[in-house]
Amino acid sequence: MTGGVRRASTIHLQFGSTQVSLSKSIMNRLPAIGPALVVVAALGLAGCSQEKVEVKDIVRPVKVVEIAKANNTRELSYSGSVRARTEMNLGFRINGKITERLVDIGQRVKPGDVLARIDPADYDLSVNSAEASLEAAERQVETTGLARRRAEQLFAKKFSSKSQLEQATLSYDQAVATRNSARSALDQAKNQVLYTDLKADRNGIVTSVTADVGQVVGSGTPVVTVAVDGEKEVLIAVPETDIAQFKPGKDVKASFWSDEALTLDGKVREVAGSADQQSRTFAVRVSLPSDPRVLLGMTANIEASAANNSLQSVSIPLSALAQKDGQQIVWTVDRNGETVHARPIKVAEFTADGVHVAEGLKPGDVVVAAGTQFMTENLKVKLAGDAVQQSASADDDGDTVKRVR
């Protein structure tokens, strides 16, 4: 139209940095709700025109274990009990029936203390018999003595022969010998009466009682065991696999369950020459220094070091084991490039704690411990900067695996 005002036929919508243009005819043909839909569509177009999202490489965090350096020595630890170096199994020197027991376990004794008694009746009768025999022998000596003196007188007066004198002398000598024998028998009978009392001959403490009142025991049968005061030691049982590590004079450490702060330097004193028939272990006795805190019967732990000369292998978790092209591998981590690489290994054995690897790993290697199915060659992984290491399982040869989280 000439000379008139021309109305705009296009509507411009501005959304941030995006401008949308719509014709007015289109706006007139939309229903009442149309403008709202247009606005929403415009917003969608504005969103699509935003700056492109930056896409970064995904770095996978991994759980790893680090193979620690194998130890050249291993620690041996055995539990035992404290005993006296000298233990006496006391028994009667004669046969008889026990009539009294005067001590109990744990009671201290000193030389001369009566521990038990047996019935002395039969031995008293033996003393009476020996006394009667001695009395008869004394009378026989007197009789033969008179006969010898008379034979000497007759021989001096030439009234008897020399053979009669010699016979009288021999009879006298025989009577004297019989008297001496009877006297010794009497002393023996009296000693047997004394032996009816079982007495201690050294200071100590009663550790066991193996016979009681009413029991008939033979000579030498142990009745009471007394641990003699003095040096103490620890008795341990060592299997044949480690007995070669214990030699007389070897220095060891002794600790005690009753007092964790109590630790003493011990020394191997004696090693059994043969194994026990039932347990198939060797008895090893360890001498201890004198200490009043160490009591008989206390439980002690003996620790000793031994050379680790056996074939060494490292241990890894079962989850770290993977397969590639039919071969057993592990994924090792390159700390510098923070990438993983497949490494073939030789498995020694499977255990309840994991897998023992004989070849393919060395101290310092970092192995992926979980998620091996997601690993690929040169895959980027994420490790903590200063990872805290804590001890993991160790195999029997002392090799240790440390975890890095």
Buried (B, 14 or more C-beta within 10 A) or exposed (E): EEEEEEEEEEBEBEBEEBEBEBEEEEEEEEEEEEBEEBEEEBBEEBEEEEEEEEEEEEEBEBBBBBBBEBBEEBEBEBEBEBBBBBBBBBBBEBBBBBBBBBBEEEBEBEEEBBBBBBBBEBBBEBBEEBBEBBEEBBEBBEEBBEBBEBBBEBBEEEEBEEEBBEBBBEBBEEBBEBBEEBBEBBEEBBEBBEBBBBBBBEBBBBBEBBBEEEEEBEEEBBBBBBBBBEEBBBBBBBEEEBBEBBEEEBEBBBBBEEEEEBEBEBBBBBBBEEBEEEEEBBBBBBBBEEEEEBEBEBEBBBBBBBEBEEEBBBBBBEBBBBEBEEEBBBBBBEEEEBBBBBBEBEBBEEEEBBBBBBEBBEEEBBBBBEBBEEBEEEBEBEBEEEBEEEEBBBBEBBBBBBBBE
